[in-house]
Amino acid sequence: MKKDVKKVVLAYSGGLDTSVILKWLQDEYSAEVVTFTADIGQGEEVEPARKKALALGIKPENIFIEDLREEFVRDYVFPMFRANAIYEGEYLLGTSIARPLIAKRQVEIAKLTNADAISHGATGKGNDQVRFELGYLSKNPDLTVIAPWREWDLNSREKLLAYAAKHGIKIEGHGKKSPYSMDANLLHISYEGGILEDPFAEPEESMWRWTNSIEMTPNKPEYIEIEFEKGDPVAINGEKLTPANLLKKLNELGGTHGIGRVDIVENRFVGMKSRGCYETPGGTILLKAHRAIESITLDREAAHTKDEIMPKYATLVYNGFWFAPEREMLQAAIDKTQESVNGTVRLKLFKGNVMVVGRKSPNSLFDANYCTFEEDEVYDQKDAAGFIKLQALRLMIEGKAKKH
């Protein structure tokens, strides 16, 4: 049973799905619609969404188009990379980390416009519906959430196009069906659907948008240096950059050298397995560099504890629990470890690989006096005998018991 709603804030891209949703909300709910379009570095113009919304009868004051690129990288991507988060060993969570920001801003716009409902274009099969709605409900549980894909029967591209034609909704390029479902932001671009639904089928080279094939990458390596302050990258080759511009620069470097392609089958939160391909060139470089600077600045047990909690952290982000207290608790612990993660990492980029070739830090715990193979005056090697015996004590006791 539909709730009586008066005004709804829609996450609006201006594409086929959300344009149909906009009209459908007007018709099915007789509701005033507010559109929100976020620029998080998806690489396409967002202003055309304004013209499309106006054509569908949206009041100018109800159209919100905002540049969130700096906030996205500073407050979402960078905190996640302090945790070295990877889901199921390979996925750098590019789509997952974008949804909380969009959801938060939608709720804020709902408050600004006195809206009583909020809507998204995620399907009933994917993870994004969960991520959006956990964000909405954590920020304002009194808002009515409308998920059209769980209500209507427009469950194919053909039906969506027919609905658009019937209601005079102009869709550019509607005769050209993309073989993939794609999502992009400053951290990554993803591909699903089409031939990728066969996990044994190799995607054609023309699918990839951001990265060169290995065959087309330069035949000479490129060396770069990334400077870190409290776990966050702040400069490339000595040039200070804003968070968004720094990630953009890393994407360009990684794309040139064919870095950051992955082809994985992942376990969705809703239950099924999904095959997806991802390009995360800048993120792949950043992860390697961050772990390198941590290797000389973090205490052993702090580093190992971070690695132990990382899968939990990554799963929380993947499943949409960015605003949950347990993620914030883990973040506080992670951020505490980053106070001394300062310094510079030198990397070699070549043929799809990111190789660490140097690291230095004013907070380095690496002391050549202790680890040298030459003569030293700070470490008594005889101490190791007692250390080993104490470590082996329980094994010795068990061994004697077994012997007798």
C-alpha angles and dihedrals in degrees: 000000000000118000119230106255127174104189130017132190111219126199095231130190098168093240129123099278099046094040089056090045090053092055092040091055090052092050103036099039100024083225133153107245127218115194124212121191118183125202104211095156100281089151099241133097114270099189093079086069088070093058091047093049092049090051088056092055101263114153114243091239089056095058115093120185114171138178105228098162098113094044090047095055098035100045103027114019098040096047089050092051091051083067093048086230119194124164115222092347100295117038115095092199098242097157095035095058095050097058099067092056093050091047093049093050092047090056091049090052090049088057093047092051098037091241119168098199141043132201142191138187100232117129126241092248102056141075096244095075087059094045094049095045097045086054093049095046094046091054100038118001091182093070118100110237117215117195106180095190088063092050112036133064095228091112100149138054090245092056091047091051091047090051091048092050092047092053098040096250109159114221116186115225093006090152092061111077113199111223091221141052104232134191125183141181136150092287102048152333121235133201127200137159130030114068089349088078085077102071090202095056117097114225115242117253092244090068094073113088108176108035135059118237112253088251091058099045122107117279091224124067122242122220121211136173124216120197121209133201118189091340097311125105112242106167143025118209090347095307114123112224137181114252094258094045091047092054090045090053091049089050090055093048093046094045092053091055097042094249126156108030117141133172111197145161108222135187110245120217090238091061114262130098118248131195115218139166121216138189113203105157100157094039092052091054092044095051092052092048094046093052089049095055090045090053091070100031106043126080112244097247093043089053093047092047089052090053091050095053095039096087090052091049092047092049091051090053093045093050094048102256097129092128095042117117093239092058090048090049092052090046091055091053092046093048090052089060091052097065091094097035095110130132145065133298123199116210136189115215116199137147097341095319133114110203124186109222101166145007134182136174140175085225096049118150091194108112117182090197089070103037101039120121088215127082115295139179101212105063126059107205091200088071089070092070094063091042091055093046092053091047090049097044097099090044090052092050091049091046092053091048091052091047092056 
